[in-house]
Amino acid sequence: MTDVSLADTLNLETARIEWSALEGFFARGVLLRVGPELDLITVAVAIAEDRRDPVAAWLEQGQLAHVSDADALRFADANSSLWAVVVRPWVLVQEQTDSAGAPTH
């Protein structure tokens, strides 16, 4: 039996999902946006392991935040597909960006 790390498990549970399927999570206030400068899996692992220092720093710097109303409107208008992973009670989402840092939809 091989040991599978938490990062590997979360990576396997990460998928692209349409914004329309995420709207209910947004309405419940459990949707967190991970900035493009961060690695989605690294953030998910830190939250799952309750590593408060990096999470607090990301929150303070705005690199991790609740999805705002403006974000939600932009995602809906663009019919965005986002990378998502569940770390209960949160659903973390991240836009895929091109090499210039512009969101791809």
Secondary structure, 3 states (H helix, E strand, C coil): CCCCCHHHHHHHCCEEEEHHHHHHHHHHCCEEEECCCCCHHHHHHHHHCCCHHHHHHHHHHCCEEECCHHHHHHHHHCCCEEEEEEECCEEEEECCECCCCCECC
